[in-house]
């Protein structure tokens, strides 16, 4: 226990935690500002919002798999630093174009695509970096702390951005996002880790395609990773359908305004913070498989509050606002409990030299489905209505718990196998 506590309280982890927190806070500003810029500044409809969301996530289909092989070869810290700077440049261009009267939706698509590609490399490196800076028993506590700061950013970022939107235009809020990425890169430069600087020459000569296939085979053949991949992939697909249309629900259907949207998302994200803080206590009582199933089911049920709010769109703002807040709280609580647990399980059952390729293979499926879901949401929302489309997303989300039921014994077996492999190496 003391070893885990020392590991998560070490200077290198704390600096990494600060860098991640800076990135998350800026990212949450952008999460609110991007759809607001599209809807209110550029008059985007549901189709255009779907294209915008797709441009952020389609890169996982394009570069997701090779990114894993490259990140396993490269320094993960350097990869994250470079990705942060690229995102800063792309997002910083938006307010400059707006100030010059040149901002169009096409520029927004391009900026989001660049941010998306950089995010692929950052996220693959990020999830593969934790085992290099904390001990094995500290992986889950470390992920819980990282997720806690992410949820603080989720709670404070949109709410603060919503208040700032009362004073400045949405494109200027993206400048805050860009600054946060620059600061993130600077703090990451001070982190010391135990990661090898470069992989051996034999591995370098093995070929990119062979390394990609090695990561895919590992995920497909590992029973825990295979089932997690299916569950998270289906969950993200249907959650993306709902969340793509949420800004249109709040801004257009319910007419609550951008400030209320920021406050609603911020208050709802407190559920995620509660989930990350309570998870260590929950895990002391319940096995990982049970926690994942319960968290995912809670998230799926809570999403139903979003389309339910539409039934009260003519009866004032109190009830629909309350429903959206309640749904966001429950969704983020369940999703965070599930996500921290499943990421920690993945990191424990995978050898370190396969971490990036394993994460990239799963993200290729999970995040690669998101642009398809965003495009489908935009198309369906403009044809059958936003609420009907959201209910389809809710129904699909209920199915996501099925692949992970009864995984407890599998998880224990795979963790023991990986630990034995490390001891024999």
Buried (B, 14 or more C-beta within 10 A) or exposed (E): EEEBEEBBEBEBBEBBBBBBBBBBBBBBBBBBBBBBBBBBBBEBBBBBBBBBBBBBBBBBBBBBBBBBBBBBBBBBBBBBBBBBBBBBBBBBBBBEBBEEEEBEBEBBBBBBBBBBBBBBBBBBBBBBBBBBBBBBEBBBBBBBBBBBBBBBBBBBBBBBBBEBBEEEBBBBBBBBBBBBBBBBBBBBEEBEBEBEEEBEEEBEEBEEEEBBBBBBEBBEEBBBBBBBBBBBBBBBBBBBBBBBBBBBBBBBBBEBBBBBBBBBBBBBBBBBBBBBBBBEEBBEEBBBBBBBBBBBBBBBBBBBBBBBBBEBBEEEBEBBBBBBBBBBBBBBBBBBBBBBBBBBBBBBBBEBBBBBBBBBBBBBBBBBBBBBBBBBBBBBBBEEBBBEBBBBBBEBBBEBBEBBBEBBEBBBEBBEEBEEEEEEE
